[in-house]
Amino acid sequence: MTSPPTSPPADLVLPPADPPKPRVRPAGDTPSAAAWRDLRARPLVLCSAGTLLLISLMAAFPEPFVALLTHDTGRCELSDSRVGPSLAHPFGFDLQGCDYLGQVVRGSRPSLVIGLAVTAGALLLSVLLGLLAGFYGGWVDATVSRVTDVFFGLPFVLGATVVLVAFPDHGLGAMTLVLVALGWTTMTRVMRAQVIGAKDADYVQAARSTGAGPLRLMSRHILPNAVTPVVVVAMLNVGNVISGEATLDFLGVGLQYPALSWGLQLNAAQAYFLDFPHLLAFPALFLCATVLSFILLGDAVRDAYDPKLR
């Protein structure tokens, strides 16, 4: 005959577990504040931002960096042509016998200026066209969409090559205009889709019921809530523009000598790569670091602002 089950000793009875506490959102915390907090917690973001800050300072103030990093006297001696790196000249000398570190630092300005100027111009054009097309619809939307499709079918580098070859006496401003004309299509589509989704929201309908006109609706209610994804795409686009500009310079249809840029330095070094690899390695390293930093930073910002990925 089995004995009835006995209860466990009182000292072995565990106290009831406390219910999990709900996660309390800090007072005044906005999606932008949460995204900023998430970005600051990522080491890769800090590394990319630091790299871009350094490149930007080099482009803005090249001579102080040259004086700090190398013994560049500003003179080019053919006797030093293609001499390899040393302690006094860490990047060696280029084909003209100029200090190569100084030339690489000075070459950062055109690439960065074109990348930022093209992105800013394309962003403004995309916001304007996408806002008008998404808000008004009808023939405005149809016209903008068909023009966007035409330009979207033009390859970025090939289209820029054809235009720049047709106008050989071009400079920094002409290259910027050509790249803006070919680089606004993707951001326009994103902006149009965001406006279409936001124009029927409750807060827009409430503002319309109070008598707000189209300009006020677009500028005060729709634009602030629709522009964030477009800005994220623009950040990703900076790296693509810089690589496209370097490609055009490398092909010989972009900037021309005596201008300095990483693409021109890569073009001059291609014939000497096997014997003098430093001529190709250093501008390529700076170009890759800049483009990769923009892409990684843009990816991180996109993930931080996407609620599905947080």
Residue, then its C-alpha position, 0 to 999 in steps of 0.5 A: m500500500t503506497s503512502p500519500p504524497t507529502s508536501p515539500p518542506a517549507d524551506l524548500v518552497l520557492p517564493p513566487a516570481d515577480p511578474p516582468k516589468p513592462r519596458v517604460r519608454p523615457a519621457g520625451d523620447t522620440p523616434s529620432a532620439a531612439a535612433w540617435r541612441d541606437l547609432r551611438a551604441r554601434p562601434l562601426v558607426l563611430c568608426s565610419a563617422g570618425t573616418l569621414l570626419l578625418i577625410s572632410l578635414m583633409a579636404a577642407f584644410p589640406e595644407p595643415f595636414v600635409a605639413l603635419l604628416t610629411h616633409d612636403t616642401g611643395r616642390c617636385e623634383l624629377s629625380d625623385s620620380r616614383v621613389g618608394p615610401s620612407l620615414a620622411h615621405p610615408f607614401g613616396f613620390d609620384l611620377q612628377g617627383c611630388d610628395y605622394l602623401g601631399q598629393v593624395v591629401r589634396g586629391s580628397r577635396p574634388s571627390l568629396v565636394i562633388g559627392l556632397a554637392v551632387t547628393a545635395g542637388a539631387l536630394l532637393l530636386s527629388v524632394l520637390l518632384g516627389l512631393l508634387a507628384g505624390f500630393y497632386g497625382g493625376w497628370v502631374d504624377a504621370t508626367v514626373s513618373r514618365v520623365t523619371d522612367v526615362f532618366f532611370g533607364l540611363p546608366f549612371v557612368l555611361g550617360a555621364t561619359v557620353v555627356l562629358v565627352a561631348f563637352p570636353d572643356h568641362g570642370l568641377g561645376a559641369m561634372t556636378l550638374v551632369l551627375v545631378a541630372l543623372g542621380w535624382t531618380t531613385m530618391t524621387r521614387v522613394m519620396r513620391a511613395q512616402v508622400i502618397g502614404a502620408k497625404d491620407a493620414d489622419y493628421v493631414q485630413a485634420a489639417r485640411s479640415t481646418g482650412a490649410g492650403p496645399l502649400r501648408l499641408m505639404s510643407r508643415h505636415i507631409l514633408p517632415n513625415a516623409v523626408t526621412p527615408v529619402v535622406v537615408v537613401a541620399m546618405l547611401n548615394v554619396g558613396n556611389v557618387i564619389s565612386g562614379e566621379a573617380t571612375l569618370d576621372f580614371l576613364g579620362v572623361g572627368l576632371q583633367y590635369p592639372a586638377l588633383s583627384w583620386g581618380l586621376q591618380l589611379n589613372a596615372a598609376q595604372a601603367y606602373f602598378l607592377d613596378f611601383p605599387h604604392l602609386l596605385a595602393f594609396p589613392a585606392l585605399f583612401l577612396c575605398a575607405t571613404v566610399l565604404s564609410f558612407i555606405l556603412l553609415g547609411d546602412a546604419v541610419r536606415d536600420a536605426y530609423d526602420p522600426k521593423l529592424r529595431 
